[in-house]
Structure formats: structure tokens, C-alpha cells
């Protein structure tokens, strides 16, 4: 709720699905960045682009 700037729990619930989707996007981006930094190949089994 705080991260997205919602002023009430009701407002946060309206947009919760968007935050869940965004959290998954952020996790994938961080994983890609860590993979690149460690020299791992970009292709991770089980992940489709």
C-alpha cells in the first residue's frame, strides 16, 4: 500500500492485482540482472520469454 501510494486499504485492494503482476516483473528483471552479473547464461530452463 505504501509503495504504491494508496491512502486507504480499500484503494489498495482495488489495485492489488496490478501490484502482484508488477512484483513478478520486478523479480524477473532482478533475476536477469543477477544472472548477467554472475556470467550465467540468459536461458533459464522452464522460463519462456
C-alpha positions, 0 to 999 in steps of 0.5 A: 500500500505504501509503495504504491501510494494508496491512502486507504486499504480499500484503494489498495485492494482495488489495485492489488492485482496490478501490484502482484503482476508488477512484483513478478516483473520486478523479480524477473528483471532482478533475476536477469540482472543477477544472472548477467552479473554472475556470467550465467547464461540468459536461458533459464530452463522452464522460463519462456520469454 
